[in-house]
Each structure stands twice: as C-alpha cells, then as structure tokens.
Amino acid sequence: MITNKALKQRIEAILISLPHCRDDDQRLMANVWAQEIIARIGQTGYNNMKGDELLGEFAKHKLSNPESIRRMRQKIQELHPVLRGDNYKERQRHQKTVKQEVRNFNN
C-alpha cells in the first residue's frame, strides 16, 4: 500500500488523464490498483496475474483501501472543480427539484 500523498498524486493523475474515471469509482479503483501492482511486480506480472491472486493481494492489504480511494477522489474534486465528472453537474441541476419534492412531501 502507498502513502496518502502518493495515493493523492496517483488519483489526480488518473482523473486528469482518464476523464471516464471521474464518475466511476470502480474504474478509478481498478486503475489505481493496476498501477500499484505494476509498480510492485511489473507489467508482465500484472498481465499474468489471475483473479484469485488479485483478491489475495487485496485481502492481505497490499492494495489501497477502496474507501480511501473514494474519499481522496471526493476531496480532490472538491478542491479542483475541473476534475469533477458529468454526474456532479447533473446532480447540481437536479438539486432544486429534489429539495422542492422533499419540502412538499413533509407538508
């Protein structure tokens, strides 16, 4: 597992280079984990890795925690709005409607 500073840098780089990861935490996690594995065992080892080996690495806490990746993504996107995805913008547009529905529901 890597330090928080290194994880932050890795996530920022992914959000910049792979915009589809801005709205999809599973894709973001997959990319973070792939980079971590490649850094540790190389591209060939990564290409030959089986699913159960990946799960073993995760179970041994050798890969970054998914919750840490998600939280770090949220913080980065809070500080750098340009790295927010399309879902964020859509939720903001829809927010007024939802607020009004909740107010009407309570009355």
N, C-alpha and C positions, 0 to 999 in steps of 0.2 A: 504494500500500500504506500501511497505517496503523501507528502505533506500537504497541508491546506493551501499553501502558497502555490505549490506546483500543480495541485488539482485546479485551482482557480485559473492559472495560466493555461492549462490544458483545455479547460471548458471554454474559456474566452476564445481560444484559437479555433476550436470546433464550431462555436456559434458564428464566428466570422466566416470561416471557410465553407461551412455546410449549413446554409440557412434552414434546410428542412428539419434540422435538429432543434431549432428554436421553439417549436411547438410540440415536440415529441420526445418525452423524457426517455422512453425505451431506446430510441435511436441514439440519443445522446449517450446513454449508459453503454450501449454496445460499442460506440466509437471510443469512449474513454477506456473501457476495458480492453478493447483491441490494442490501443496504443500502449497501455500498461503491460500487456502480455508481450507485445513485440519488443518493448524496451527491455524486458527481462530475458526472454528466450529467443528473440529474433523472429524474422519474418517466416523462415522455414518452419520453425517450431510452432508458430501460430497457425500456419497453413495446414499443418499435420495434426493439430490439436482436435481431440474428439470432444463431444458434448459432455460426457461424464467427467473428463479431465477439467473442463471449464468449470463445471459445477463443484468439483473438488477444490479448485483454486478459490472459488467464491466461499465455500464452506470453511476453508482454512483462513479466511480473512486476508487473503493476498491481493484482493481486488478492492477498489474503493467502494464504500458503502453506497448503495443506491440512494438512500435518503440524503446523504452528504452531497451527492452529485445534484440532486433535485434542489436542495436548499441553496447550493452555490450558484446554480443556474438562475434561481429566483433573485438572488442578491445581485448578480451581475446584470441581469435585465432591469432591475430596479435602478441601478446606478448608471446604466448605459441603455437608454430607451431605444437607440438604433438597433440593438440586438434583440429586441422583442419580436415575437412572431406575429403572424396574422391573426391567430386566435385571440391574443390580447386585445388587439384593436377591435375585433368583432365583439368581444365581451364588454368593452367600454361603451360601444354604440348601443348595446342591448341593455345596459345597466339601468337607464331611466325607466324603461318599460317594466323591468322586473321589480324595481322599487315601488312603482305605482301599483302593480299587481299585489305586492305584499301588503301595502297600506290598505288597499280595497278588501283584501282577504280578512284583515283584522277588524274591519268595521262591520 
